[in-house]
């Protein structure tokens, strides 16, 4: 590529930049879901390289005596 950046260089520059506004919003949503639960899981669903859904499943443990 004469005078231009290779795909690897473009990808490296993209990763070295901070998150975009949309990415920062998604990261906050994921962090909020993680902080909200004590036992469970957070799943991120991706379609065509974009986050389309965040699922949170919480488990409540019951102790019996």
Buried (B, 14 or more C-beta within 10 A) or exposed (E): EEEEEEEEEEEEEEEEEEEEEEEEEBEEBBEEBEEEEEEEEBEEEEEEEEBEEBEBEEEEEEEEE
